Amino acid sequence: MTLSNTAVPKYYGEFRSRVLRGEIPVCEEISMEMNRIDNLIADPSIYYDDEAIDGFIRFCENEMTLTDGDPIELLDSFKLWAEQLFGWYYYEMKTVYEPATQRGKKGQFVKRKVKKRLVDKQFLIVARGAAKSMYAELIQAYFLIVDTSTTHQVTVAPTMAQAEEVMQPFRTAIARARGPVLKFMTAGSLQNTTGNKLNRPMVHPTKKGIQNFLTNSLLEIRPMSIDKLQGIRPKVVTIDEWLSGDIREDVTEAAEQGASKNDEFVIVAISSEGTVRNSVGDTKKMELMQILKGEVIDPHTSIWHYKVDNIDEVADPEMWIKAQPNIGITVSYETYHRAVKRAEANPALRNDILAKRFGLPMEGYTYFFTYDETLVHPRRDFWNLPCSLGADMSQGDDFCAFTFLFPLRGGKFGVKTRSYITSRTLDRLPAAGRIKYDEFIKEGALQVMEGNILDMTDVYEDLIEYIETNHYDVVAFGFDPYNAKEFVHRWTLEHGEYGVVKVIQGAKTESVPLGELKILAAERDLIFDQQLMQWAMGNCITLEDTNGNRKLYKKRRDMKIDAVAALMDAYIAYTSNKDAFE
């Protein structure tokens, strides 16, 4: 069989049968991807090519080696993933130039059906120990050696050392050349630089990377930086650990901008789950989830996201395969047992283990709010409702933040925030930061005031206008006294001193309200719909004093928490004036 628009893909079919028989439990994300593949099978305009995927498998098993030089027997998971890349095709009507067949005649442009590979982007999120880098290396090797249309390939990782891990098995395969293709292409002597080119290796490592001199192709290493990916047009890009580092640039998007200029480009992004919050990786995961759910139709993207569905499954070895499809092969059950015991014995390692071994999107252990606690709610308005206002003021690079807290039924609280920065602060942002800030501006949570320093008179008047426009009934007002004198003076003149609470920052005053806000967030009783609040909550860490009291803090200067600090001030003002809300 070659092309078929009715066939069930071979390796996916085997996998699906095992899932349906209950032999392999899968998480919700994998189940959604299976639904997407089933839709491809049912689509008469999409074709499956078994020879294409089998050709890739033969190349890997006949030509490539492990790092130690042993032959490769391709894992079932590798076959499943690669089948998505190589197995699916569609036909597209294109205008092509047809040269003249007779002398004296002119060529002409004609419309023809052109066969095209369906999938050009693949995202793999899978637990540590799944041999992900080996998979990326096999993809790179196949295109460099077999696909003669490939001219430029790039492998990307957070560090050059990590990127080199992808290259090393390929270097070994070249050095050992056990298969007929690589034996032919590596024959000859590197020392033969002046004689017949046929007597020199066609494929060998150079200072630039790994080169195929037969097709003039290059596979090179690049660091995980947009700057290093701009201006190039690679046909094949593999990106390693795109979720694991504090990556503030969408390198997958940058890679696609250059690669998409090539016909039938390939981008493979692989990673274990990370512990860095509110990074570009989190944004990308939300985009991928929209595809999985069918909210965005994108048949050109393959998504394999392995994870346990909830933290309770961490204690059940039968469920570990949800996060680690190669458990018992590339990583032992004993390794997982030890990881669980370490997580139980050492809380500082807990979140890293839950993320890297079980695919749970955890934050670093110092972060205060968990990932689930920072997910935005559906949009809500709180017209004409009483509220408590909290203020955390700044005239520098930090936000001047105001957060409104609305007591609701059932012990829930509505939350709205409005922050201010200067145009100078916005202009000095790096590109990745500017994108995020633009989102906050678009949703109305962030206001940009002209100048180098915030004019608190302008801030005050804008905030009052915002309150009046939304008909908020401000019953209490809590504030951090830093930089607040002018603002608070005017507020008390116009609104009176009743309900105004000065919140002295420190572990003694912050610990209790922070603990109560944490409980509300965990129960999903803080109803917020703004990305700015989500971002600020995700940036929060707490420091403990010797008495166990916690103080709100941020890990890095650019990780703003001002909206949460204002939320805490609003909460303290609310609890101090609770009678006024009844």
LOMIKE-941059 format. One record per residue (C-alpha): residue in one letter; y, x negated, z negated. Coordinates in steps of 0.1 Angstrom, whole numbers, plus 5000, padded with zeros to 4 digits. Layout:
N
AYXZ;...
***
This chain:
582
M500050005000;T503549895007;L506450135005;S505850474990;N508250754978;T505450924958;A503550644941;V503650584904;P504550214897;K501450024888;Y502549854856;Y504750134844;G501950374851;E499650174828;F502250154802;R503050524803;S499450624801;R499050414769;V502150564754;L500950924762;R497550844747;G499250734715;E498150364718;I501750234720;P504550404699;V507950374714;C511450424701;E513850694714;E515650444737;I512450344755;S511450704758;M514750784775;E514250494799;M510750624807;N512350964816;R514750784839;I511750604856;D509950934860;N513051074877;L512850784902;I509250854909;A510151224916;D513051124939;P511951124976;S514850894985;I513550614963;Y510650394973;Y508250184954;D506949854968;D503849714951;E503749404973;A507249294961;I506349294924;D502849154930;G504548864950;F506648784920;I503648784897;R501648564920;F504548314922;C504848304884;E501148264877;N500348024905;E503447804904;M505147804870;T504047654837;L504847684800;T507047424784;D503847224775;G502647234811;D499947504806;P499547774832;I501348104827;E499548434824;L502348684828;L502748924798;D502449294803;S506049334792;F507249084818;K505349274845;L506949604833;W510449464833;A510149274866;E508649584883;Q511949754876;L513849474894;F511549404923;G509549734928;W512249994936;Y514050034970;Y516150274989;Y517550305024;E521250295032;M522950365065;K524950065075;T526949965106;V525449635119;Y526249425149;E523549425175;P523849125199;A523349185236;T519849145249;Q520849075285;R523148815300;G526548955309;K526249245285;K528249285253;G526849335218;Q527649645199;F527849795165;V525150045156;K524150245126;R520850155111;K518850225080;V518749915058;K516249865030;K517949764998;R516649674963;L517649954939;V518149774906;D520749504904;K521349494866;Q518849474838;F519549484801;L516849384776;I517349424739;V514249304722;A513249134689;R513248764684;G509948594695;A509348804726;A509748504750;K512848654765;S514148324777;M510948254795;Y511348584814;A514948484824;E513648144836;L510948304857;I513548524874;Q515748224881;A512848014894;Y511648294918;F515048334934;L515747964937;I512347884953;V511348204971;D514548394981;T516048195009;S519248405008;T520148284974;T522748004973;H524248004938;Q522548104905;V523948074869;T522348094835;V524648174806;A524248154768;P526548134738;T526047754738;M525047504764;A521947414743;Q520747774744;A521347784781;E519247474785;E516347644769;V516147874799;M516147574822;Q513647354804;P510347534814;F511547524850;R512147154848;T508647114834;A507147324863;I509047104888;A507846784871;R504146904869;A504147104902;R500747264899;G501047524926;P501047474964;V504747584969;L506147364942;K503847074952;F505247094987;M508847124976;T508746844950;A506846594972;G508446274980;S510446014961;L513946054944;Q514445694951;N514345754989;T518045814993;T518645645027;G515445715046;N514146035061;K515146345042;L511746495047;N510346225024;R512646334995;P511946624971;M513446954983;V513747084948;H514646864918;P517046854888;T520446694893;K523646654873;K524846994886;G521647174875;I518447244896;Q519047224933;N517047344963;F518147124991;L516047315017;T518347625012;N521347444997;S520947644966;L522047564930;L520947684896;E523447574870;I524347624833;R527547784822;P528847864787;M529448224776;S533048254786;I534948464811;D537048164821;K533847984831;L532548274852;Q535748364871;G536148244907;I532348204913;R530048424934;P526548374920;K523848594934;V521648564903;V522948554868;T520848554836;I522748594803;D520948494771;E521748644736;W524748854747;L524549044714;S523848764690;G527048574688;D530648674680;I531348734716;R534748904723;E534548894761;D532349104783;V530648834802;T528249084819;E531249254835;A532748914845;A529448804860;E529249124880;Q532749084894;G531648764912;A528048854918;S528749194934;K530349014963;N526848924973;D524349164989;E521549264964;F522749054935;V520849034902;I522149024867;V519649004838;A521149024803;I518748954774;S519248944737;S517949034703;E520149274683;G523149114667;T524849124633;V528449094646;R530249424644;N532649584669;S532149314694;V532049374732;G528349394727;D528649714707;T530849864734;K528349764761;K525549924741;M527450254740;E527850234778;L524050174782;M523350464758;Q525350694781;I523150594810;L519950644790;K521050994779;G521951084815;E525651124807;V526350854833;I524050844864;D523250484873;P519950424890;H520950064896;T520749964860;S517449904841;I517549924803;W514749824779;H516049864744;Y513249794718;K513849884681;V512350084653;D513850424650;N514850404614;I514650164584;D511550334569;E509450214599;V510049854588;A507449904561;D504850034587;P503149754607;E501950024632;M505550074642;W506549714646;I505549714683;K508549954689;A510849654683;Q508549374694;P506349474725;N504749124724;I503649134688;G500248974683;I500748774715;T504048564714;V504648634677;S502148714650;Y501849014626;E501848754598;T505248634609;Y506548984606;H504849034572;R506648724559;A509948844574;V509649174555;K508848984522;R511848754527;A514149044533;E512949204501;A513348884481;N516648764495;P519349034502;A521548784519;L518948754547;R518049124548;N520449244576;D519748944598;I516049014596;L516449384602;A518549314633;K516649014648;R513049134640;F513349514640;G516249574664;L518349774639;P522049734646;M523049584612;E526149404603;G526449064586;Y525549094550;T529149064538;Y530349364558;F531049674537;F530349964560;T527149984580;Y526950044617;D525950414613;E528750474588;T531350364614;L530250594643;V533050824653;H532751204649;P533651464675;R537351524679;R538951724652;D542551844645;F543751914610;W546752144617;N548652284587;L546252124562;P547251954530;C546651584529;S547251264511;L549050984530;G548250614524;A550350324536;D549649954541;M552749804556;S553449484575;Q556249344597;G554249054611;D551049034632;D549149284610;F549249654616;C551649864597;A549050134590;F549250494578;T546150694571;F545951074564;L543151204542;F542451584544;P540251734517;L537851974535;R535152214523;G531852084511;G533251754497;K534151624531;F537451454541;G539151454575;V540751124584;K543551044609;T545350714612;R548550594629;S549450224631;Y552350024644;I552649674660;T555449494678;S555449434716;R555449064708;T552149094690;L550649284719;D551849034745;R550348744725;L546848894725;P543948734744;A542648934773;A539649074754;G541749174724;R544249344747;I541649564762;K540649694727;Y544249744717;D544949934749;E542150174739;F543850234706;I547150294723;K545550544747;E544050754720;G547350764702;A546250574670;L548450264678;Q552150264685;V553949964701;M557549914689;E559849684709;G560849354694;N559449074673;I559649244639;L558949604631;D562049804623;M560950024594;T563550274601;D562050334636;V558550344621;Y559650594594;E561250824619;D558250814643;L555850884615;I557951184603;E558051314638;Y554251274640;I553751464607;E555951744618;T554451774653;N550951804638;H552152024609;Y550551804583;D551351904547;V551651574528;V551051644491;A550451294479;F551550944490;G549850624480;F551250284490;D550749914486;P554149784473;Y554149484497;N556849534523;A557149894512;K560449914492;E562750034520;F560150284533;V559250424499;H562850454489;R563650674518;W560450874514;T561350964478;L564951054487;E563751304513;H560451424497;G560851364460;E558851144437;Y556151394429;G552751274442;V553950924450;V551550654437;K551950274437;V548550114443;I548349764430;Q545949564451;G543049384433;A539449414424;K540049624393;T541949894411;E540049884444;S536449874432;V535950234422;P537750404451;L535950164475;G532550264460;E533450634464;L534550584500;K531350404507;I529350694495;L531450934516;A530950714547;A527150694540;E526851064538;R528951104570;D531551294550;L534551094563;I535351284595;F537251054618;D537451054656;Q539550744664;Q538250414676;L540850234657;M539450354624;Q535950274636;W537049924644;A538849874611;M535849994591;G533649764610;N535849464601;C535849534563;I534049294539;T534349294502;L534549014476;E533149054441;D534548904409;T532448794380;N532449154366;G531049294398;N534349454409;R534949464447;K538049384466;L538749474502;Y538949184525;K538749074562;K536648794575;R539048664601;R542748714608;D542148904640;M539749144624;K542349404611;I541449634582;D544949784576;A543850134584;V541050124558;A543449974532;A545750274539;L542750504536;M541950364502;D545650414491;A545450774504;Y542250824484;I543750684452;A546850904456;Y544551204462;T542451144431;S545551094410;N547051424422;K543851634427;D545351934409;A547951964436;F545252024462;E543552314444;
***
